[in-house]
Amino acid sequence: MNLFDLVVLLSVVVVCLLFWRFRAIAETANQHLNDYCERQNLQLLSIARIKTRIGSYRGKLDFHSEFSFEFSGNGEDSYQGVLTMVGLKTLDLYTPAYRIQ
């Protein structure tokens, strides 16, 4: 095994670990939004990651992610909210004023 093979192997491992971490963050966001919408009697329509960057929060280096989601309060209108996360922890959940029933 030469140096090139080692670099390629390490690159593949890093890419796999990043993919695994991003999936865990996306699944946690999905679960959190499903729970939130169920508690508030809302219909969750879609979720999309807006951006992800690396940064520190309280001395810990982790990924800062923002998710945009659409929801409906009465089944006819749709509204857009934003979920902000650091790692697997939710920092902020913004929903605009919405019409119910």
Backbone as CSV, one residue per row, in Angstrom:
resi,resn,N_x,N_y,N_z,CA_x,CA_y,CA_z,C_x,C_y,C_z
1,MET,0.859,-1.174,0.000,0.000,0.000,0.000,0.904,1.236,0.000
2,ASN,0.707,2.086,-0.974,1.504,3.307,-1.041,0.705,4.488,-0.493
3,LEU,1.320,5.659,-0.537,0.709,6.856,0.029,-0.574,7.251,-0.707
4,PHE,-0.592,7.111,-2.013,-1.789,7.455,-2.789,-2.978,6.592,-2.383
5,ASP,-2.756,5.298,-2.227,-3.843,4.406,-1.804,-4.363,4.784,-0.420
6,LEU,-3.461,5.164,0.460,-3.859,5.567,1.807,-4.699,6.843,1.780
7,VAL,-4.300,7.801,0.957,-5.060,9.053,0.838,-6.446,8.787,0.255
8,VAL,-6.526,7.945,-0.751,-7.821,7.601,-1.351,-8.709,6.893,-0.334
9,LEU,-8.150,5.969,0.409,-8.912,5.242,1.424,-9.425,6.189,2.515
10,LEU,-8.566,7.070,2.989,-8.988,8.043,4.002,-10.051,8.995,3.457
11,SER,-9.946,9.397,2.209,-10.946,10.278,1.600,-12.300,9.584,1.526
12,VAL,-12.305,8.329,1.141,-13.559,7.573,1.074,-14.178,7.442,2.466
13,VAL,-13.369,7.173,3.471,-13.863,7.048,4.844,-14.449,8.373,5.331
14,VAL,-13.771,9.481,5.063,-14.260,10.793,5.486,-15.582,11.124,4.794
15,VAL,-15.681,10.870,3.511,-16.924,11.135,2.776,-18.067,10.293,3.339
16,CYS,-17.802,9.045,3.645,-18.840,8.176,4.227,-19.276,8.671,5.596
17,LEU,-18.326,9.095,6.427,-18.671,9.610,7.751,-19.472,10.906,7.666
18,LEU,-19.106,11.795,6.728,-19.868,13.034,6.545,-21.282,12.738,6.067
19,PHE,-21.425,11.807,5.132,-22.755,11.432,4.663,-23.593,10.888,5.817
20,TRP,-22.995,10.044,6.636,-23.701,9.456,7.773,-24.139,10.545,8.752
21,ARG,-23.266,11.512,9.027,-23.604,12.608,9.955,-24.713,13.482,9.376
22,PHE,-24.622,13.821,8.081,-25.665,14.644,7.457,-27.015,13.930,7.468
23,ARG,-27.014,12.631,7.248,-28.271,11.870,7.305,-28.843,11.885,8.717
24,ALA,-28.006,11.737,9.730,-28.475,11.765,11.118,-29.079,13.124,11.448
25,ILE,-28.456,14.197,10.984,-28.988,15.541,11.227,-30.328,15.702,10.518
26,ALA,-30.436,15.257,9.267,-31.683,15.378,8.511,-32.797,14.546,9.141
27,GLU,-32.485,13.352,9.610,-33.509,12.512,10.245,-33.973,13.108,11.569
28,THR,-33.049,13.702,12.336,-33.426,14.365,13.584,-34.309,15.570,13.303
29,ALA,-33.981,16.357,12.274,-34.807,17.504,11.907,-36.199,17.049,11.483
30,ASN,-36.266,15.998,10.692,-37.550,15.464,10.244,-38.391,15.003,11.430
31,GLN,-37.786,14.288,12.362,-38.514,13.806,13.537,-38.984,14.971,14.407
32,HIS,-38.121,15.964,14.596,-38.496,17.121,15.409,-39.658,17.884,14.775
33,LEU,-39.609,18.090,13.471,-40.690,18.817,12.796,-41.985,18.014,12.785
34,ASN,-41.901,16.706,12.612,-43.106,15.877,12.693,-43.750,15.977,14.078
35,ASP,-42.934,15.903,15.127,-43.459,16.015,16.490,-44.066,17.391,16.745
36,TYR,-43.367,18.445,16.281,-43.870,19.806,16.467,-45.211,19.997,15.764
37,CYS,-45.299,19.570,14.520,-46.537,19.742,13.762,-47.674,18.915,14.367
38,GLU,-47.369,17.755,14.885,-48.406,16.940,15.526,-48.916,17.614,16.800
39,ARG,-48.006,18.185,17.595,-48.419,18.881,18.823,-49.260,20.119,18.522
40,GLN,-48.953,20.820,17.429,-49.646,22.065,17.086,-50.833,21.845,16.147
41,ASN,-51.147,20.598,15.844,-52.231,20.254,14.912,-52.017,20.881,13.540
42,LEU,-50.800,20.748,13.027,-50.445,21.251,11.708,-50.155,20.082,10.788
43,GLN,-50.231,20.351,9.500,-49.887,19.346,8.497,-48.531,19.720,7.915
44,LEU,-47.540,18.856,8.079,-46.214,19.077,7.526,-46.228,18.676,6.056
45,LEU,-45.850,19.613,5.181,-45.915,19.360,3.746,-44.568,18.953,3.149
46,SER,-43.503,19.682,3.495,-42.188,19.352,2.929,-41.086,19.915,3.809
47,ILE,-39.906,19.318,3.674,-38.715,19.759,4.405,-37.563,19.800,3.416
48,ALA,-36.737,20.854,3.499,-35.553,20.963,2.642,-34.424,21.625,3.421
49,ARG,-33.225,21.099,3.236,-32.057,21.719,3.867,-31.692,22.967,3.067
50,ILE,-31.561,24.104,3.759,-31.170,25.350,3.096,-29.659,25.440,3.009
51,LYS,-29.002,25.273,4.170,-27.544,25.355,4.162,-26.980,24.597,5.352
52,THR,-25.733,24.216,5.214,-24.973,23.565,6.285,-23.563,24.122,6.243
53,ARG,-23.081,24.508,7.408,-21.709,24.992,7.509,-21.119,24.462,8.802
54,ILE,-19.824,24.494,8.902,-19.170,24.025,10.122,-18.830,25.245,10.976
55,GLY,-19.025,25.108,12.267,-18.736,26.197,13.192,-18.734,25.681,14.616
56,SER,-18.463,26.571,15.535,-18.433,26.158,16.938,-19.627,26.747,17.672
57,TYR,-20.106,26.003,18.635,-21.203,26.434,19.488,-20.879,25.960,20.893
58,ARG,-20.704,26.923,21.795,-20.328,26.627,23.183,-19.058,25.784,23.257
59,GLY,-18.094,26.112,22.407,-16.799,25.458,22.428,-16.722,24.134,21.706
60,LYS,-17.813,23.701,21.098,-17.816,22.412,20.394,-17.927,22.664,18.893
61,LEU,-17.070,22.027,18.130,-17.084,22.155,16.676,-18.108,21.176,16.108
62,ASP,-19.084,21.708,15.369,-20.124,20.862,14.792,-20.738,21.563,13.590
63,PHE,-21.691,20.908,12.949,-22.346,21.454,11.767,-23.544,22.308,12.173
64,HIS,-23.638,23.499,11.588,-24.789,24.381,11.760,-25.658,24.212,10.523
65,SER,-26.895,23.787,10.716,-27.782,23.498,9.586,-29.065,24.317,9.698
66,GLU,-29.578,24.714,8.550,-30.883,25.364,8.472,-31.755,24.560,7.524
67,PHE,-32.981,24.329,7.964,-33.961,23.612,7.169,-35.162,24.514,6.950
68,SER,-35.672,24.510,5.741,-36.910,25.198,5.412,-38.003,24.142,5.338
69,PHE,-39.154,24.458,5.905,-40.252,23.500,5.844,-41.549,24.230,5.551
70,GLU,-42.451,23.526,4.880,-43.775,24.056,4.582,-44.791,23.304,5.408
71,PHE,-45.764,24.040,5.903,-46.812,23.438,6.713,-48.130,24.129,6.425
72,SER,-49.196,23.504,6.854,-50.535,24.052,6.667,-51.298,23.934,7.970
73,GLY,-52.032,24.984,8.281,-52.839,24.967,9.490,-54.276,24.558,9.229
74,ASN,-54.742,24.764,7.998,-56.142,24.442,7.693,-56.295,23.501,6.498
75,GLY,-55.206,23.060,5.910,-55.283,22.133,4.788,-55.393,22.806,3.433
76,GLU,-55.568,24.120,3.402,-55.700,24.835,2.133,-54.514,25.760,1.862
77,ASP,-54.046,26.454,2.878,-52.937,27.393,2.730,-51.633,26.714,3.117
78,SER,-50.525,27.223,2.595,-49.224,26.709,3.020,-48.356,27.869,3.480
79,TYR,-47.593,27.617,4.503,-46.709,28.612,5.094,-45.321,28.001,5.194
80,GLN,-44.311,28.877,5.271,-42.940,28.405,5.297,-42.278,28.820,6.601
81,GLY,-41.640,27.842,7.263,-40.914,28.088,8.501,-39.463,27.690,8.347
82,VAL,-38.671,28.005,9.376,-37.237,27.700,9.348,-36.848,27.029,10.658
83,LEU,-36.113,25.937,10.546,-35.570,25.210,11.691,-34.057,25.361,11.661
84,THR,-33.467,25.807,12.782,-32.023,25.960,12.893,-31.495,24.938,13.892
85,MET,-30.452,24.209,13.479,-29.881,23.168,14.331,-28.362,23.300,14.391
86,VAL,-27.801,22.873,15.521,-26.360,22.692,15.661,-26.160,21.239,16.020
87,GLY,-25.540,20.503,15.114,-25.419,19.065,15.317,-26.801,18.447,15.328
88,LEU,-27.112,17.719,16.383,-28.432,17.103,16.524,-29.340,17.894,17.456
89,LYS,-28.904,19.084,17.866,-29.664,19.905,18.796,-30.397,21.024,18.060
90,THR,-31.660,21.212,18.395,-32.454,22.276,17.796,-32.206,23.580,18.540
91,LEU,-31.845,24.630,17.803,-31.640,25.939,18.402,-32.866,26.821,18.285
92,ASP,-33.479,26.832,17.109,-34.573,27.765,16.877,-35.555,27.160,15.878
93,LEU,-36.814,27.447,16.099,-37.863,27.028,15.178,-38.756,28.230,14.949
94,TYR,-38.754,28.745,13.728,-39.544,29.931,13.394,-40.714,29.520,12.512
95,THR,-41.910,29.927,12.929,-43.099,29.773,12.090,-43.810,31.119,12.041
96,PRO,-44.225,31.561,10.863,-44.973,32.812,10.774,-46.395,32.613,11.291
97,ALA,-47.099,33.699,11.448,-48.506,33.618,11.826,-49.272,32.873,10.727
98,TYR,-50.119,31.955,11.121,-50.819,31.126,10.142,-52.296,30.990,10.538
99,ARG,-53.099,30.710,9.522,-54.531,30.561,9.715,-54.842,29.110,10.116
100,ILE,-55.733,28.979,11.098,-56.161,27.641,11.495,-57.652,27.529,11.229
101,GLN,-58.078,26.356,10.895,-59.478,25.985,10.651,-60.244,27.121,10.071
